Amino acid sequence: MADDQKAISTGPYARVRHPMYAGGLVMLLGMPIALGSWWGVLVLAAMLPALIWRVFDEEVLLARNLPGYVEYLERCGIA
């Protein structure tokens, strides 16, 4: 994490704390459905616990190391 980084609360971050994960989840779910591969949906279901763990792990890292992140969470009504 760079020394000059700070919490951003505008743009997509005003609505979603992790827009990259949210977009990736939509893509990972949409691709197998679009291709008619229900096995792909099962693979996503198997990957979901790891993705959820990653998001919670990142939350802890950001709360500890990113200036303004705890305040951002409080404004969102999360912390």
KENUTOR-768988 format. One line per 3 residues: number of its first residue (from 0); their letters; for each residue y, x, z negated of N, C-alpha, C, O. Coordinates in nm, 2 decimals. Layout:
KENUTOR-768988
NUM> a> Y,X,Z,Y,X,Z,Y,X,Z,Y,X,Z | ...
This chain:
KENUTOR-768988
0> mad> -0.12,0.08,0.00,0.00,0.00,0.00,0.12,0.09,0.00,0.13,0.18,-0.08 | 0.21,0.07,0.09,0.34,0.15,0.10,0.43,0.12,-0.01,0.43,0.01,-0.07 | 0.51,0.22,-0.05,0.60,0.21,-0.16,0.71,0.10,-0.14,0.75,0.04,-0.24
3> dqk> 0.75,0.08,-0.02,0.86,-0.01,0.01,0.81,-0.15,0.04,0.90,-0.24,0.08 | 0.69,-0.19,0.02,0.64,-0.32,0.05,0.68,-0.42,-0.06,0.69,-0.38,-0.18 | 0.70,-0.54,-0.02,0.73,-0.65,-0.12,0.67,-0.78,-0.07,0.63,-0.79,0.04
6> ais> 0.67,-0.87,-0.16,0.61,-1.00,-0.13,0.70,-1.08,-0.03,0.82,-1.08,-0.05 | 0.64,-1.14,0.07,0.71,-1.22,0.17,0.68,-1.37,0.15,0.56,-1.40,0.13 | 0.78,-1.45,0.15,0.75,-1.59,0.12,0.81,-1.68,0.23,0.84,-1.80,0.21
9> tgp> 0.84,-1.62,0.35,0.89,-1.70,0.46,0.79,-1.69,0.58,0.68,-1.63,0.57 | 0.81,-1.77,0.68,0.72,-1.78,0.80,0.59,-1.84,0.75,0.59,-1.93,0.67 | 0.48,-1.79,0.80,0.35,-1.84,0.77,0.32,-1.83,0.62,0.24,-1.91,0.57
12> yar> 0.37,-1.73,0.56,0.35,-1.71,0.41,0.41,-1.82,0.33,0.38,-1.83,0.21 | 0.50,-1.90,0.38,0.56,-2.01,0.31,0.45,-2.12,0.29,0.46,-2.20,0.19 | 0.35,-2.12,0.37,0.25,-2.23,0.37,0.11,-2.17,0.33,0.04,-2.24,0.26
15> vrh> 0.08,-2.05,0.37,-0.06,-2.00,0.35,-0.04,-1.86,0.30,0.03,-1.77,0.35 | -0.11,-1.83,0.19,-0.10,-1.69,0.13,-0.16,-1.59,0.21,-0.12,-1.47,0.21 | -0.27,-1.62,0.28,-0.34,-1.52,0.36,-0.36,-1.58,0.50,-0.47,-1.62,0.54
18> pmy> -0.25,-1.58,0.59,-0.27,-1.64,0.72,-0.37,-1.57,0.81,-0.43,-1.64,0.89 | -0.39,-1.44,0.79,-0.49,-1.37,0.87,-0.63,-1.43,0.84,-0.71,-1.45,0.93 | -0.66,-1.44,0.71,-0.79,-1.50,0.68,-0.81,-1.64,0.72,-0.91,-1.68,0.77
21> agg> -0.70,-1.72,0.71,-0.70,-1.86,0.75,-0.73,-1.87,0.90,-0.81,-1.95,0.95 | -0.66,-1.79,0.98,-0.68,-1.79,1.13,-0.81,-1.74,1.17,-0.88,-1.79,1.26 | -0.86,-1.64,1.10,-0.99,-1.58,1.12,-1.10,-1.68,1.09,-1.20,-1.69,1.17
24> lvm> -1.08,-1.76,0.99,-1.18,-1.86,0.95,-1.19,-1.97,1.06,-1.30,-2.02,1.09 | -1.07,-2.01,1.11,-1.07,-2.11,1.22,-1.14,-2.06,1.34,-1.22,-2.13,1.40 | -1.12,-1.93,1.37,-1.18,-1.87,1.49,-1.33,-1.86,1.47,-1.41,-1.89,1.56
27> llg> -1.37,-1.81,1.35,-1.52,-1.80,1.32,-1.59,-1.93,1.32,-1.71,-1.93,1.35 | -1.52,-2.03,1.29,-1.59,-2.17,1.29,-1.58,-2.23,1.43,-1.68,-2.29,1.48 | -1.47,-2.21,1.50,-1.45,-2.27,1.63,-1.53,-2.21,1.74,-1.58,-2.28,1.83
30> mpi> -1.55,-2.08,1.74,-1.63,-2.01,1.85,-1.77,-2.06,1.86,-1.81,-2.10,1.97 | -1.85,-2.06,1.76,-1.99,-2.11,1.77,-1.99,-2.26,1.81,-2.08,-2.31,1.88 | -1.89,-2.34,1.76,-1.89,-2.48,1.79,-1.86,-2.50,1.94,-1.92,-2.58,2.01
33> alg> -1.76,-2.42,1.99,-1.72,-2.43,2.13,-1.84,-2.39,2.22,-1.85,-2.44,2.33 | -1.92,-2.29,2.17,-2.03,-2.24,2.25,-2.16,-2.32,2.23,-2.26,-2.30,2.30 | -2.15,-2.42,2.14,-2.27,-2.50,2.12,-2.38,-2.43,2.04,-2.50,-2.46,2.05
36> sww> -2.34,-2.33,1.96,-2.43,-2.25,1.89,-2.43,-2.28,1.74,-2.34,-2.23,1.66 | -2.51,-2.37,1.70,-2.52,-2.41,1.56,-2.57,-2.30,1.47,-2.54,-2.30,1.35 | -2.64,-2.20,1.53,-2.69,-2.08,1.45,-2.56,-2.00,1.41,-2.56,-1.94,1.30
39> gvl> -2.46,-2.00,1.50,-2.34,-1.93,1.47,-2.27,-1.99,1.35,-2.21,-1.92,1.27 | -2.28,-2.12,1.33,-2.22,-2.19,1.22,-2.29,-2.15,1.09,-2.23,-2.13,0.98 | -2.42,-2.13,1.10,-2.50,-2.09,0.99,-2.47,-1.95,0.95,-2.47,-1.91,0.83
42> vla> -2.44,-1.86,1.05,-2.40,-1.72,1.02,-2.27,-1.72,0.94,-2.25,-1.65,0.85 | -2.18,-1.81,0.98,-2.05,-1.82,0.91,-2.07,-1.87,0.77,-2.01,-1.81,0.68 | -2.16,-1.96,0.75,-2.19,-2.01,0.61,-2.25,-1.89,0.53,-2.22,-1.89,0.41
45> aml> -2.32,-1.80,0.59,-2.38,-1.69,0.52,-2.27,-1.59,0.49,-2.27,-1.52,0.38 | -2.17,-1.58,0.57,-2.06,-1.48,0.55,-1.95,-1.53,0.46,-1.87,-1.45,0.40 | -1.94,-1.66,0.43,-1.84,-1.72,0.35,-1.83,-1.67,0.21,-1.72,-1.64,0.17
48> pal> -1.94,-1.65,0.14,-1.92,-1.59,0.00,-1.85,-1.45,0.01,-1.77,-1.42,-0.08 | -1.88,-1.37,0.10,-1.82,-1.24,0.11,-1.67,-1.25,0.14,-1.59,-1.18,0.09 | -1.63,-1.34,0.23,-1.49,-1.37,0.26,-1.42,-1.42,0.14,-1.31,-1.38,0.11
51> iwr> -1.48,-1.51,0.07,-1.41,-1.56,-0.05,-1.40,-1.45,-0.16,-1.29,-1.44,-0.22 | -1.50,-1.37,-0.18,-1.49,-1.26,-0.27,-1.37,-1.17,-0.23,-1.30,-1.12,-0.31 | -1.36,-1.14,-0.10,-1.26,-1.05,-0.05,-1.12,-1.11,-0.08,-1.03,-1.03,-0.11
54> vfd> -1.10,-1.24,-0.06,-0.97,-1.30,-0.08,-0.93,-1.29,-0.23,-0.82,-1.25,-0.26 | -1.03,-1.32,-0.32,-1.00,-1.31,-0.46,-0.97,-1.16,-0.51,-0.89,-1.14,-0.59 | -1.05,-1.07,-0.45,-1.03,-0.93,-0.48,-0.89,-0.88,-0.43,-0.82,-0.81,-0.50
57> eev> -0.84,-0.93,-0.32,-0.71,-0.90,-0.27,-0.60,-0.96,-0.35,-0.50,-0.90,-0.37 | -0.63,-1.08,-0.41,-0.53,-1.14,-0.50,-0.50,-1.06,-0.62,-0.39,-1.04,-0.66 | -0.61,-1.00,-0.68,-0.59,-0.92,-0.79,-0.52,-0.79,-0.76,-0.42,-0.75,-0.83
60> lla> -0.55,-0.73,-0.65,-0.48,-0.61,-0.60,-0.33,-0.64,-0.58,-0.24,-0.56,-0.62 | -0.30,-0.75,-0.51,-0.16,-0.78,-0.48,-0.08,-0.81,-0.61,0.03,-0.77,-0.63 | -0.14,-0.89,-0.70,-0.08,-0.92,-0.83,-0.04,-0.79,-0.91,0.06,-0.79,-0.98
63> rnl> -0.13,-0.69,-0.90,-0.11,-0.57,-0.98,-0.01,-0.48,-0.91,0.07,-0.41,-0.98 | -0.01,-0.47,-0.78,0.06,-0.36,-0.71,0.18,-0.41,-0.62,0.25,-0.32,-0.57 | 0.19,-0.53,-0.59,0.30,-0.57,-0.50,0.41,-0.63,-0.57,0.40,-0.74,-0.63
66> pgy> 0.53,-0.57,-0.57,0.64,-0.62,-0.64,0.68,-0.76,-0.59,0.69,-0.78,-0.47 | 0.70,-0.86,-0.68,0.74,-0.99,-0.64,0.62,-1.09,-0.62,0.64,-1.21,-0.59 | 0.50,-1.04,-0.62,0.38,-1.13,-0.58,0.36,-1.23,-0.69,0.33,-1.34,-0.66
69> vey> 0.36,-1.19,-0.81,0.34,-1.28,-0.92,0.44,-1.39,-0.92,0.41,-1.51,-0.94 | 0.57,-1.36,-0.90,0.68,-1.46,-0.89,0.65,-1.55,-0.77,0.68,-1.67,-0.78 | 0.60,-1.49,-0.66,0.57,-1.57,-0.54,0.46,-1.68,-0.57,0.47,-1.79,-0.54
72> ler> 0.36,-1.64,-0.65,0.26,-1.73,-0.69,0.31,-1.84,-0.78,0.27,-1.95,-0.77 | 0.40,-1.80,-0.87,0.46,-1.90,-0.96,0.54,-2.00,-0.89,0.54,-2.12,-0.92 | 0.62,-1.95,-0.79,0.70,-2.05,-0.70,0.61,-2.14,-0.63,0.65,-2.26,-0.61
75> cgi> 0.49,-2.10,-0.59,0.40,-2.18,-0.51,0.32,-2.27,-0.61,0.25,-2.36,-0.57 | 0.34,-2.25,-0.74,0.26,-2.33,-0.84,0.12,-2.29,-0.86,0.04,-2.37,-0.89 | 0.09,-2.17,-0.83,-0.05,-2.12,-0.84,-0.07,-2.04,-0.96,-0.18,-2.06,-1.03
78> a> 0.02,-1.96,-1.00,0.00,-1.88,-1.12,0.04,-1.94,-1.25,0.03,-1.89,-1.36
